């Protein structure tokens, strides 16, 4: 899906979303775009003036970094275990 089309749809539909639910709705938009190979830069360009989308994208990227860091830590732990087995 084109980020520009998503931005236009979001701009028209967000007024129908309760203010308290907009953050969650924006997170869903970000998740869908990222799952369909959109880049953070393309999303930023398409949704320039939308603070809900900016916050959701920032949260997504922060969570994604946390997930990657956990994977790296697990990978190093597995390598250490393998090294110990090799030495014995």
PyMOL Python script that loads the backbone (N, CA, C, O; Angstrom):
from pymol import cmd

cmd.read_pdbstr("""\
ATOM      1  N   UNK A   1       0.861  -1.181   0.000  1.00  0.00           N
ATOM      2  CA  UNK A   1       0.000   0.000   0.000  1.00  0.00           C
ATOM      3  C   UNK A   1       0.892   1.223   0.000  1.00  0.00           C
ATOM      4  O   UNK A   1       1.912   1.272   0.687  1.00  0.00           O
ATOM      5  N   UNK A   2       0.501   2.175  -0.757  1.00  0.00           N
ATOM      6  CA  UNK A   2       1.246   3.416  -0.831  1.00  0.00           C
ATOM      7  C   UNK A   2       1.064   4.218   0.458  1.00  0.00           C
ATOM      8  O   UNK A   2      -0.045   4.346   0.977  1.00  0.00           O
ATOM      9  N   UNK A   3       2.155   4.741   0.950  1.00  0.00           N
ATOM     10  CA  UNK A   3       2.092   5.546   2.174  1.00  0.00           C
ATOM     11  C   UNK A   3       1.235   6.785   1.960  1.00  0.00           C
ATOM     12  O   UNK A   3       0.537   7.222   2.875  1.00  0.00           O
ATOM     13  N   UNK A   4       1.280   7.350   0.768  1.00  0.00           N
ATOM     14  CA  UNK A   4       0.483   8.542   0.474  1.00  0.00           C
ATOM     15  C   UNK A   4      -1.012   8.234   0.533  1.00  0.00           C
ATOM     16  O   UNK A   4      -1.797   9.033   1.044  1.00  0.00           O
ATOM     17  N   UNK A   5      -1.396   7.085   0.014  1.00  0.00           N
ATOM     18  CA  UNK A   5      -2.806   6.686   0.070  1.00  0.00           C
ATOM     19  C   UNK A   5      -3.216   6.414   1.512  1.00  0.00           C
ATOM     20  O   UNK A   5      -4.297   6.813   1.945  1.00  0.00           O
ATOM     21  N   UNK A   6      -2.343   5.730   2.252  1.00  0.00           N
ATOM     22  CA  UNK A   6      -2.627   5.460   3.661  1.00  0.00           C
ATOM     23  C   UNK A   6      -2.790   6.759   4.439  1.00  0.00           C
ATOM     24  O   UNK A   6      -3.662   6.865   5.301  1.00  0.00           O
ATOM     25  N   UNK A   7      -1.954   7.746   4.137  1.00  0.00           N
ATOM     26  CA  UNK A   7      -2.041   9.039   4.796  1.00  0.00           C
ATOM     27  C   UNK A   7      -3.372   9.721   4.492  1.00  0.00           C
ATOM     28  O   UNK A   7      -4.011  10.288   5.378  1.00  0.00           O
ATOM     29  N   UNK A   8      -3.767   9.659   3.251  1.00  0.00           N
ATOM     30  CA  UNK A   8      -5.033  10.278   2.865  1.00  0.00           C
ATOM     31  C   UNK A   8      -6.220   9.585   3.539  1.00  0.00           C
ATOM     32  O   UNK A   8      -7.138  10.246   4.024  1.00  0.00           O
ATOM     33  N   UNK A   9      -6.194   8.258   3.565  1.00  0.00           N
ATOM     34  CA  UNK A   9      -7.268   7.499   4.228  1.00  0.00           C
ATOM     35  C   UNK A   9      -7.288   7.833   5.715  1.00  0.00           C
ATOM     36  O   UNK A   9      -8.347   8.094   6.285  1.00  0.00           O
ATOM     37  N   UNK A  10      -6.106   7.823   6.342  1.00  0.00           N
ATOM     38  CA  UNK A  10      -6.014   8.143   7.773  1.00  0.00           C
ATOM     39  C   UNK A  10      -6.545   9.549   8.052  1.00  0.00           C
ATOM     40  O   UNK A  10      -7.275   9.765   9.020  1.00  0.00           O
ATOM     41  N   UNK A  11      -6.179  10.487   7.210  1.00  0.00           N
ATOM     42  CA  UNK A  11      -6.628  11.870   7.392  1.00  0.00           C
ATOM     43  C   UNK A  11      -8.141  12.003   7.348  1.00  0.00           C
ATOM     44  O   UNK A  11      -8.718  12.811   8.077  1.00  0.00           O
ATOM     45  N   UNK A  12      -8.782  11.221   6.504  1.00  0.00           N
ATOM     46  CA  UNK A  12     -10.241  11.267   6.396  1.00  0.00           C
ATOM     47  C   UNK A  12     -10.938  10.497   7.518  1.00  0.00           C
ATOM     48  O   UNK A  12     -11.992  10.913   7.998  1.00  0.00           O
ATOM     49  N   UNK A  13     -10.351   9.383   7.931  1.00  0.00           N
ATOM     50  CA  UNK A  13     -11.036   8.516   8.894  1.00  0.00           C
ATOM     51  C   UNK A  13     -10.747   8.827  10.355  1.00  0.00           C
ATOM     52  O   UNK A  13     -11.554   8.494  11.223  1.00  0.00           O
ATOM     53  N   UNK A  14      -9.618   9.456  10.646  1.00  0.00           N
ATOM     54  CA  UNK A  14      -9.259   9.642  12.056  1.00  0.00           C
ATOM     55  C   UNK A  14     -10.253  10.529  12.811  1.00  0.00           C
ATOM     56  O   UNK A  14     -10.363  10.430  14.033  1.00  0.00           O
ATOM     57  N   UNK A  15     -10.963  11.379  12.107  1.00  0.00           N
ATOM     58  CA  UNK A  15     -11.949  12.220  12.803  1.00  0.00           C
ATOM     59  C   UNK A  15     -13.129  11.393  13.320  1.00  0.00           C
ATOM     60  O   UNK A  15     -13.882  11.846  14.182  1.00  0.00           O
ATOM     61  N   UNK A  16     -13.282  10.183  12.789  1.00  0.00           N
ATOM     62  CA  UNK A  16     -14.343   9.302  13.245  1.00  0.00           C
ATOM     63  C   UNK A  16     -13.892   8.405  14.402  1.00  0.00           C
ATOM     64  O   UNK A  16     -14.700   7.687  14.991  1.00  0.00           O
ATOM     65  N   UNK A  17     -12.604   8.452  14.720  1.00  0.00           N
ATOM     66  CA  UNK A  17     -12.043   7.663  15.814  1.00  0.00           C
ATOM     67  C   UNK A  17     -12.021   8.533  17.060  1.00  0.00           C
ATOM     68  O   UNK A  17     -11.541   9.666  17.024  1.00  0.00           O
ATOM     69  N   UNK A  18     -12.543   8.001  18.169  1.00  0.00           N
ATOM     70  CA  UNK A  18     -12.524   8.750  19.426  1.00  0.00           C
ATOM     71  C   UNK A  18     -11.098   9.164  19.761  1.00  0.00           C
ATOM     72  O   UNK A  18     -10.149   8.420  19.514  1.00  0.00           O
ATOM     73  N   UNK A  19     -10.961  10.340  20.315  1.00  0.00           N
ATOM     74  CA  UNK A  19      -9.648  10.888  20.641  1.00  0.00           C
ATOM     75  C   UNK A  19      -8.838   9.932  21.506  1.00  0.00           C
ATOM     76  O   UNK A  19      -7.634   9.783  21.295  1.00  0.00           O
ATOM     77  N   UNK A  20      -9.467   9.291  22.461  1.00  0.00           N
ATOM     78  CA  UNK A  20      -8.744   8.382  23.347  1.00  0.00           C
ATOM     79  C   UNK A  20      -8.297   7.109  22.631  1.00  0.00           C
ATOM     80  O   UNK A  20      -7.412   6.409  23.124  1.00  0.00           O
ATOM     81  N   UNK A  21      -8.882   6.800  21.494  1.00  0.00           N
ATOM     82  CA  UNK A  21      -8.536   5.592  20.745  1.00  0.00           C
ATOM     83  C   UNK A  21      -7.587   5.864  19.577  1.00  0.00           C
ATOM     84  O   UNK A  21      -7.152   4.925  18.910  1.00  0.00           O
ATOM     85  N   UNK A  22      -7.266   7.111  19.325  1.00  0.00           N
ATOM     86  CA  UNK A  22      -6.453   7.446  18.155  1.00  0.00           C
ATOM     87  C   UNK A  22      -5.035   6.901  18.241  1.00  0.00           C
ATOM     88  O   UNK A  22      -4.469   6.495  17.226  1.00  0.00           O
ATOM     89  N   UNK A  23      -4.461   6.885  19.417  1.00  0.00           N
ATOM     90  CA  UNK A  23      -3.092   6.375  19.552  1.00  0.00           C
ATOM     91  C   UNK A  23      -3.034   4.906  19.135  1.00  0.00           C
ATOM     92  O   UNK A  23      -2.136   4.497  18.400  1.00  0.00           O
ATOM     93  N   UNK A  24      -3.985   4.132  19.603  1.00  0.00           N
ATOM     94  CA  UNK A  24      -4.018   2.714  19.242  1.00  0.00           C
ATOM     95  C   UNK A  24      -4.303   2.527  17.750  1.00  0.00           C
ATOM     96  O   UNK A  24      -3.721   1.651  17.110  1.00  0.00           O
ATOM     97  N   UNK A  25      -5.187   3.341  17.204  1.00  0.00           N
ATOM     98  CA  UNK A  25      -5.492   3.274  15.778  1.00  0.00           C
ATOM     99  C   UNK A  25      -4.252   3.636  14.950  1.00  0.00           C
ATOM    100  O   UNK A  25      -3.972   2.995  13.937  1.00  0.00           O
ATOM    101  N   UNK A  26      -3.522   4.651  15.377  1.00  0.00           N
ATOM    102  CA  UNK A  26      -2.299   5.049  14.673  1.00  0.00           C
ATOM    103  C   UNK A  26      -1.253   3.938  14.742  1.00  0.00           C
ATOM    104  O   UNK A  26      -0.543   3.698  13.765  1.00  0.00           O
ATOM    105  N   UNK A  27      -1.152   3.263  15.882  1.00  0.00           N
ATOM    106  CA  UNK A  27      -0.224   2.143  16.010  1.00  0.00           C
ATOM    107  C   UNK A  27      -0.577   1.034  15.023  1.00  0.00           C
ATOM    108  O   UNK A  27       0.310   0.398  14.453  1.00  0.00           O
ATOM    109  N   UNK A  28      -1.855   0.806  14.825  1.00  0.00           N
ATOM    110  CA  UNK A  28      -2.303  -0.208  13.874  1.00  0.00           C
ATOM    111  C   UNK A  28      -1.919   0.192  12.453  1.00  0.00           C
ATOM    112  O   UNK A  28      -1.469  -0.646  11.671  1.00  0.00           O
ATOM    113  N   UNK A  29      -2.095   1.466  12.117  1.00  0.00           N
ATOM    114  CA  UNK A  29      -1.704   1.948  10.788  1.00  0.00           C
ATOM    115  C   UNK A  29      -0.212   1.724  10.574  1.00  0.00           C
ATOM    116  O   UNK A  29       0.197   1.239   9.519  1.00  0.00           O
ATOM    117  N   UNK A  30       0.593   2.070  11.555  1.00  0.00           N
ATOM    118  CA  UNK A  30       2.042   1.888  11.460  1.00  0.00           C
ATOM    119  C   UNK A  30       2.384   0.418  11.292  1.00  0.00           C
ATOM    120  O   UNK A  30       3.205   0.061  10.446  1.00  0.00           O
ATOM    121  N   UNK A  31       1.766  -0.427  12.085  1.00  0.00           N
ATOM    122  CA  UNK A  31       2.045  -1.861  12.006  1.00  0.00           C
ATOM    123  C   UNK A  31       1.727  -2.414  10.615  1.00  0.00           C
ATOM    124  O   UNK A  31       2.501  -3.199  10.065  1.00  0.00           O
ATOM    125  N   UNK A  32       0.602  -2.009  10.054  1.00  0.00           N
ATOM    126  CA  UNK A  32       0.217  -2.470   8.717  1.00  0.00           C
ATOM    127  C   UNK A  32       1.217  -1.990   7.673  1.00  0.00           C
ATOM    128  O   UNK A  32       1.640  -2.756   6.808  1.00  0.00           O
ATOM    129  N   UNK A  33       1.589  -0.720   7.760  1.00  0.00           N
ATOM    130  CA  UNK A  33       2.553  -0.183   6.791  1.00  0.00           C
ATOM    131  C   UNK A  33       3.904  -0.889   6.898  1.00  0.00           C
ATOM    132  O   UNK A  33       4.499  -1.247   5.882  1.00  0.00           O
ATOM    133  N   UNK A  34       4.384  -1.088   8.111  1.00  0.00           N
ATOM    134  CA  UNK A  34       5.674  -1.743   8.292  1.00  0.00           C
ATOM    135  C   UNK A  34       5.618  -3.204   7.855  1.00  0.00           C
ATOM    136  O   UNK A  34       6.590  -3.717   7.301  1.00  0.00           O
ATOM    137  N   UNK A  35       4.509  -3.872   8.094  1.00  0.00           N
ATOM    138  CA  UNK A  35       4.349  -5.254   7.652  1.00  0.00           C
ATOM    139  C   UNK A  35       4.321  -5.361   6.132  1.00  0.00           C
ATOM    140  O   UNK A  35       4.587  -6.429   5.580  1.00  0.00           O
ATOM    141  N   UNK A  36       4.003  -4.268   5.455  1.00  0.00           N
ATOM    142  CA  UNK A  36       3.953  -4.245   3.998  1.00  0.00           C
ATOM    143  C   UNK A  36       5.157  -3.525   3.399  1.00  0.00           C
ATOM    144  O   UNK A  36       5.078  -2.937   2.320  1.00  0.00           O
ATOM    145  N   UNK A  37       6.266  -3.587   4.120  1.00  0.00           N
ATOM    146  CA  UNK A  37       7.570  -3.134   3.631  1.00  0.00           C
ATOM    147  C   UNK A  37       7.712  -1.634   3.441  1.00  0.00           C
ATOM    148  O   UNK A  37       8.529  -1.198   2.630  1.00  0.00           O
ATOM    149  N   UNK A  38       6.949  -0.839   4.159  1.00  0.00           N
ATOM    150  CA  UNK A  38       7.169   0.606   4.151  1.00  0.00           C
ATOM    151  C   UNK A  38       8.360   0.903   5.055  1.00  0.00           C
ATOM    152  O   UNK A  38       8.598   0.197   6.035  1.00  0.00           O
ATOM    153  N   UNK A  39       9.090   1.934   4.723  1.00  0.00           N
ATOM    154  CA  UNK A  39      10.203   2.337   5.569  1.00  0.00           C
ATOM    155  C   UNK A  39       9.753   3.468   6.490  1.00  0.00           C
ATOM    156  O   UNK A  39       8.772   4.158   6.213  1.00  0.00           O
ATOM    157  N   UNK A  40      10.475   3.642   7.573  1.00  0.00           N
ATOM    158  CA  UNK A  40      10.158   4.712   8.515  1.00  0.00           C
ATOM    159  C   UNK A  40      10.247   6.073   7.832  1.00  0.00           C
ATOM    160  O   UNK A  40       9.441   6.962   8.105  1.00  0.00           O
ATOM    161  N   UNK A  41      11.217   6.234   6.952  1.00  0.00           N
ATOM    162  CA  UNK A  41      11.392   7.508   6.251  1.00  0.00           C
ATOM    163  C   UNK A  41      10.207   7.801   5.329  1.00  0.00           C
ATOM    164  O   UNK A  41       9.731   8.935   5.263  1.00  0.00           O
ATOM    165  N   UNK A  42       9.733   6.770   4.617  1.00  0.00           N
ATOM    166  CA  UNK A  42       8.580   6.962   3.734  1.00  0.00           C
ATOM    167  C   UNK A  42       7.326   7.314   4.525  1.00  0.00           C
ATOM    168  O   UNK A  42       6.521   8.141   4.097  1.00  0.00           O
ATOM    169  N   UNK A  43       7.168   6.679   5.679  1.00  0.00           N
ATOM    170  CA  UNK A  43       6.009   6.974   6.534  1.00  0.00           C
ATOM    171  C   UNK A  43       6.099   8.404   7.051  1.00  0.00           C
ATOM    172  O   UNK A  43       5.108   9.134   7.034  1.00  0.00           O
ATOM    173  N   UNK A  44       7.281   8.807   7.509  1.00  0.00           N
ATOM    174  CA  UNK A  44       7.465  10.184   7.992  1.00  0.00           C
ATOM    175  C   UNK A  44       7.129  11.190   6.906  1.00  0.00           C
ATOM    176  O   UNK A  44       6.470  12.196   7.170  1.00  0.00           O
ATOM    177  N   UNK A  45       7.577  10.925   5.687  1.00  0.00           N
ATOM    178  CA  UNK A  45       7.308  11.844   4.574  1.00  0.00           C
ATOM    179  C   UNK A  45       5.824  11.938   4.256  1.00  0.00           C
ATOM    180  O   UNK A  45       5.313  13.024   3.982  1.00  0.00           O
ATOM    181  N   UNK A  46       5.135  10.813   4.290  1.00  0.00           N
ATOM    182  CA  UNK A  46       3.716  10.783   3.921  1.00  0.00           C
ATOM    183  C   UNK A  46       2.822  11.389   4.999  1.00  0.00           C
ATOM    184  O   UNK A  46       1.791  11.985   4.689  1.00  0.00           O
ATOM    185  N   UNK A  47       3.216  11.237   6.267  1.00  0.00           N
ATOM    186  CA  UNK A  47       2.379  11.686   7.389  1.00  0.00           C
ATOM    187  C   UNK A  47       3.023  12.869   8.106  1.00  0.00           C
ATOM    188  O   UNK A  47       2.988  12.929   9.336  1.00  0.00           O
ATOM    189  N   UNK A  48       3.597  13.792   7.384  1.00  0.00           N
ATOM    190  CA  UNK A  48       4.398  14.887   7.949  1.00  0.00           C
ATOM    191  C   UNK A  48       3.764  15.611   9.129  1.00  0.00           C
ATOM    192  O   UNK A  48       4.432  15.805  10.144  1.00  0.00           O
ATOM    193  N   UNK A  49       2.537  16.006   9.038  1.00  0.00           N
ATOM    194  CA  UNK A  49       1.949  16.838  10.073  1.00  0.00           C
ATOM    195  C   UNK A  49       1.104  16.110  11.100  1.00  0.00           C
ATOM    196  O   UNK A  49       0.424  16.755  11.899  1.00  0.00           O
ATOM    197  N   UNK A  50       1.126  14.791  11.102  1.00  0.00           N
ATOM    198  CA  UNK A  50       0.241  14.035  11.985  1.00  0.00           C
ATOM    199  C   UNK A  50       0.981  13.566  13.227  1.00  0.00           C
ATOM    200  O   UNK A  50       1.832  12.680  13.153  1.00  0.00           O
ATOM    201  N   UNK A  51       0.657  14.158  14.362  1.00  0.00           N
ATOM    202  CA  UNK A  51       1.364  13.821  15.606  1.00  0.00           C
ATOM    203  C   UNK A  51       1.030  12.419  16.099  1.00  0.00           C
ATOM    204  O   UNK A  51       1.882  11.766  16.702  1.00  0.00           O
ATOM    205  N   UNK A  52      -0.184  11.943  15.860  1.00  0.00           N
ATOM    206  CA  UNK A  52      -0.547  10.588  16.301  1.00  0.00           C
ATOM    207  C   UNK A  52       0.315   9.548  15.593  1.00  0.00           C
ATOM    208  O   UNK A  52       0.809   8.608  16.216  1.00  0.00           O
ATOM    209  N   UNK A  53       0.485   9.723  14.306  1.00  0.00           N
ATOM    210  CA  UNK A  53       1.302   8.787  13.527  1.00  0.00           C
ATOM    211  C   UNK A  53       2.772   8.903  13.925  1.00  0.00           C
ATOM    212  O   UNK A  53       3.465   7.891  14.032  1.00  0.00           O
ATOM    213  N   UNK A  54       3.251  10.121  14.143  1.00  0.00           N
ATOM    214  CA  UNK A  54       4.647  10.310  14.554  1.00  0.00           C
ATOM    215  C   UNK A  54       4.923   9.595  15.876  1.00  0.00           C
ATOM    216  O   UNK A  54       5.942   8.918  16.017  1.00  0.00           O
ATOM    217  N   UNK A  55       4.025   9.743  16.834  1.00  0.00           N
ATOM    218  CA  UNK A  55       4.194   9.065  18.132  1.00  0.00           C
ATOM    219  C   UNK A  55       4.165   7.552  17.962  1.00  0.00           C
ATOM    220  O   UNK A  55       4.974   6.838  18.556  1.00  0.00           O
ATOM    221  N   UNK A  56       3.239   7.071  17.155  1.00  0.00           N
ATOM    222  CA  UNK A  56       3.120   5.626  16.939  1.00  0.00           C
ATOM    223  C   UNK A  56       4.366   5.074  16.245  1.00  0.00           C
ATOM    224  O   UNK A  56       4.830   3.984  16.580  1.00  0.00           O
ATOM    225  N   UNK A  57       4.900   5.808  15.297  1.00  0.00           N
ATOM    226  CA  UNK A  57       6.100   5.365  14.603  1.00  0.00           C
ATOM    227  C   UNK A  57       7.296   5.344  15.550  1.00  0.00           C
ATOM    228  O   UNK A  57       8.096   4.408  15.532  1.00  0.00           O
ATOM    229  N   UNK A  58       7.410   6.370  16.369  1.00  0.00           N
ATOM    230  CA  UNK A  58       8.494   6.409  17.355  1.00  0.00           C
ATOM    231  C   UNK A  58       8.392   5.229  18.313  1.00  0.00           C
ATOM    232  O   UNK A  58       9.396   4.580  18.608  1.00  0.00           O
ATOM    233  N   UNK A  59       7.196   4.948  18.796  1.00  0.00           N
ATOM    234  CA  UNK A  59       6.991   3.814  19.700  1.00  0.00           C
ATOM    235  C   UNK A  59       7.325   2.498  18.997  1.00  0.00           C
ATOM    236  O   UNK A  59       7.951   1.614  19.582  1.00  0.00           O
ATOM    237  N   UNK A  60       6.905   2.378  17.750  1.00  0.00           N
ATOM    238  CA  UNK A  60       7.192   1.156  16.988  1.00  0.00           C
ATOM    239  C   UNK A  60       8.698   0.950  16.852  1.00  0.00           C
ATOM    240  O   UNK A  60       9.208  -0.145  17.086  1.00  0.00           O
ATOM    241  N   UNK A  61       9.395   2.003  16.475  1.00  0.00           N
ATOM    242  CA  UNK A  61      10.839   1.894  16.279  1.00  0.00           C
ATOM    243  C   UNK A  61      11.555   1.613  17.597  1.00  0.00           C
ATOM    244  O   UNK A  61      12.522   0.853  17.623  1.00  0.00           O
ATOM    245  N   UNK A  62      11.090   2.219  18.691  1.00  0.00           N
ATOM    246  CA  UNK A  62      11.690   1.946  19.998  1.00  0.00           C
ATOM    247  C   UNK A  62      11.469   0.492  20.399  1.00  0.00           C
ATOM    248  O   UNK A  62      12.387  -0.156  20.902  1.00  0.00           O
ATOM    249  N   UNK A  63      10.277  -0.022  20.185  1.00  0.00           N
ATOM    250  CA  UNK A  63       9.981  -1.411  20.512  1.00  0.00           C
ATOM    251  C   UNK A  63      10.758  -2.361  19.628  1.00  0.00           C
ATOM    252  O   UNK A  63      11.199  -3.417  20.081  1.00  0.00           O
ATOM    253  N   UNK A  64      10.929  -1.995  18.377  1.00  0.00           N
ATOM    254  CA  UNK A  64      11.675  -2.827  17.444  1.00  0.00           C
ATOM    255  C   UNK A  64      13.133  -2.917  17.873  1.00  0.00           C
ATOM    256  O   UNK A  64      13.736  -3.985  17.764  1.00  0.00           O
ATOM    257  N   UNK A  65      13.717  -1.823  18.360  1.00  0.00           N
ATOM    258  CA  UNK A  65      15.095  -1.838  18.835  1.00  0.00           C
ATOM    259  C   UNK A  65      15.219  -2.736  20.058  1.00  0.00           C
ATOM    260  O   UNK A  65      16.186  -3.487  20.182  1.00  0.00           O
ATOM    261  N   UNK A  66      14.237  -2.662  20.969  1.00  0.00           N
ATOM    262  CA  UNK A  66      14.252  -3.516  22.153  1.00  0.00           C
ATOM    263  C   UNK A  66      14.216  -4.982  21.751  1.00  0.00           C
ATOM    264  O   UNK A  66      14.918  -5.806  22.337  1.00  0.00           O
ATOM    265  N   UNK A  67      13.398  -5.312  20.748  1.00  0.00           N
ATOM    266  CA  UNK A  67      13.276  -6.683  20.275  1.00  0.00           C
ATOM    267  C   UNK A  67      14.590  -7.162  19.676  1.00  0.00           C
ATOM    268  O   UNK A  67      15.017  -8.286  19.941  1.00  0.00           O
ATOM    269  N   UNK A  68      15.238  -6.317  18.868  1.00  0.00           N
ATOM    270  CA  UNK A  68      16.513  -6.676  18.262  1.00  0.00           C
ATOM    271  C   UNK A  68      17.581  -6.868  19.325  1.00  0.00           C
ATOM    272  O   UNK A  68      18.405  -7.775  19.215  1.00  0.00           O
ATOM    273  N   UNK A  69      17.579  -6.029  20.351  1.00  0.00           N
ATOM    274  CA  UNK A  69      18.569  -6.145  21.421  1.00  0.00           C
ATOM    275  C   UNK A  69      18.392  -7.460  22.165  1.00  0.00           C
ATOM    276  O   UNK A  69      19.384  -8.101  22.511  1.00  0.00           O
ATOM    277  N   UNK A  70      17.155  -7.880  22.421  1.00  0.00           N
ATOM    278  CA  UNK A  70      16.896  -9.153  23.083  1.00  0.00           C
ATOM    279  C   UNK A  70      17.410 -10.306  22.241  1.00  0.00           C
ATOM    280  O   UNK A  70      18.006 -11.242  22.773  1.00  0.00           O
ATOM    281  N   UNK A  71      17.187 -10.254  20.926  1.00  0.00           N
ATOM    282  CA  UNK A  71      17.662 -11.298  20.033  1.00  0.00           C
ATOM    283  C   UNK A  71      19.177 -11.405  20.070  1.00  0.00           C
ATOM    284  O   UNK A  71      19.727 -12.506  20.104  1.00  0.00           O
ATOM    285  N   UNK A  72      19.855 -10.257  20.062  1.00  0.00           N
ATOM    286  CA  UNK A  72      21.312 -10.253  20.102  1.00  0.00           C
ATOM    287  C   UNK A  72      21.815 -10.833  21.413  1.00  0.00           C
ATOM    288  O   UNK A  72      22.785 -11.592  21.413  1.00  0.00           O
ATOM    289  N   UNK A  73      21.180 -10.497  22.530  1.00  0.00           N
ATOM    290  CA  UNK A  73      21.585 -11.026  23.823  1.00  0.00           C
ATOM    291  C   UNK A  73      21.409 -12.536  23.852  1.00  0.00           C
ATOM    292  O   UNK A  73      22.286 -13.245  24.346  1.00  0.00           O
ATOM    293  N   UNK A  74      20.295 -13.046  23.334  1.00  0.00           N
ATOM    294  CA  UNK A  74      20.055 -14.480  23.289  1.00  0.00           C
ATOM    295  C   UNK A  74      21.092 -15.175  22.417  1.00  0.00           C
ATOM    296  O   UNK A  74      21.551 -16.268  22.749  1.00  0.00           O
ATOM    297  N   UNK A  75      21.459 -14.554  21.314  1.00  0.00           N
ATOM    298  CA  UNK A  75      22.440 -15.124  20.403  1.00  0.00           C
ATOM    299  C   UNK A  75      23.794 -15.248  21.090  1.00  0.00           C
ATOM    300  O   UNK A  75      24.467 -16.270  20.950  1.00  0.00           O
ATOM    301  N   UNK A  76      24.202 -14.217  21.834  1.00  0.00           N
ATOM    302  CA  UNK A  76      25.475 -14.269  22.540  1.00  0.00           C
ATOM    303  C   UNK A  76      25.448 -15.318  23.642  1.00  0.00           C
ATOM    304  O   UNK A  76      26.454 -15.988  23.876  1.00  0.00           O
ATOM    305  N   UNK A  77      24.335 -15.470  24.311  1.00  0.00           N
ATOM    306  CA  UNK A  77      24.219 -16.477  25.366  1.00  0.00           C
ATOM    307  C   UNK A  77      24.364 -17.876  24.774  1.00  0.00           C
ATOM    308  O   UNK A  77      25.020 -18.733  25.366  1.00  0.00           O
ATOM    309  N   UNK A  78      23.759 -18.112  23.617  1.00  0.00           N
ATOM    310  CA  UNK A  78      23.876 -19.407  22.960  1.00  0.00           C
ATOM    311  C   UNK A  78      25.308 -19.676  22.535  1.00  0.00           C
ATOM    312  O   UNK A  78      25.781 -20.805  22.656  1.00  0.00           O
ATOM    313  N   UNK A  79      26.005 -18.667  22.041  1.00  0.00           N
ATOM    314  CA  UNK A  79      27.398 -18.834  21.629  1.00  0.00           C
ATOM    315  C   UNK A  79      28.268 -19.178  22.831  1.00  0.00           C
ATOM    316  O   UNK A  79      29.164 -20.015  22.721  1.00  0.00           O
ATOM    317  N   UNK A  80      28.019 -18.542  23.986  1.00  0.00           N
ATOM    318  CA  UNK A  80      28.781 -18.839  25.190  1.00  0.00           C
ATOM    319  C   UNK A  80      28.567 -20.280  25.622  1.00  0.00           C
ATOM    320  O   UNK A  80      29.517 -20.957  26.014  1.00  0.00           O
ATOM    321  N   UNK A  81      27.330 -20.756  25.555  1.00  0.00           N
ATOM    322  CA  UNK A  81      27.028 -22.138  25.920  1.00  0.00           C
ATOM    323  C   UNK A  81      27.742 -23.104  24.993  1.00  0.00           C
ATOM    324  O   UNK A  81      28.268 -24.121  25.447  1.00  0.00           O
ATOM    325  N   UNK A  82      27.768 -22.804  23.702  1.00  0.00           N
ATOM    326  CA  UNK A  82      28.444 -23.652  22.737  1.00  0.00           C
ATOM    327  C   UNK A  82      29.939 -23.686  23.007  1.00  0.00           C
ATOM    328  O   UNK A  82      30.560 -24.744  22.903  1.00  0.00           O
ATOM    329  N   UNK A  83      30.533 -22.539  23.354  1.00  0.00           N
ATOM    330  CA  UNK A  83      31.964 -22.463  23.659  1.00  0.00           C
ATOM    331  C   UNK A  83      32.288 -23.335  24.870  1.00  0.00           C
ATOM    332  O   UNK A  83      33.307 -24.026  24.882  1.00  0.00           O
ATOM    333  N   UNK A  84      31.433 -23.305  25.880  1.00  0.00           N
ATOM    334  CA  UNK A  84      31.673 -24.102  27.083  1.00  0.00           C
ATOM    335  C   UNK A  84      31.623 -25.584  26.757  1.00  0.00           C
ATOM    336  O   UNK A  84      32.438 -26.354  27.266  1.00  0.00           O
ATOM    337  N   UNK A  85      30.687 -25.996  25.920  1.00  0.00           N
ATOM    338  CA  UNK A  85      30.593 -27.397  25.540  1.00  0.00           C
ATOM    339  C   UNK A  85      31.817 -27.832  24.756  1.00  0.00           C
ATOM    340  O   UNK A  85      32.273 -28.966  24.907  1.00  0.00           O
ATOM    341  N   UNK A  86      32.341 -26.981  23.947  1.00  0.00           N
ATOM    342  CA  UNK A  86      33.490 -27.289  23.106  1.00  0.00           C
ATOM    343  C   UNK A  86      34.740 -27.530  23.949  1.00  0.00           C
ATOM    344  O   UNK A  86      35.531 -28.427  23.657  1.00  0.00           O
ATOM    345  N   UNK A  87      34.910 -26.733  24.982  1.00  0.00           N
ATOM    346  CA  UNK A  87      36.099 -26.816  25.810  1.00  0.00           C
ATOM    347  C   UNK A  87      36.111 -28.070  26.666  1.00  0.00           C
ATOM    348  O   UNK A  87      37.179 -28.577  27.010  1.00  0.00           O
ATOM    349  N   UNK A  88      34.924 -28.579  27.016  1.00  0.00           N
ATOM    350  CA  UNK A  88      34.863 -29.743  27.917  1.00  0.00           C
ATOM    351  C   UNK A  88      35.007 -30.971  27.156  1.00  0.00           C
ATOM    352  O   UNK A  88      34.983 -32.059  27.730  1.00  0.00           O
TER     353      UNK A  88
END
""", "prot")
cmd.dss("prot")
cmd.show_as("cartoon", "prot")
cmd.util.cbc("prot")
cmd.orient("prot")
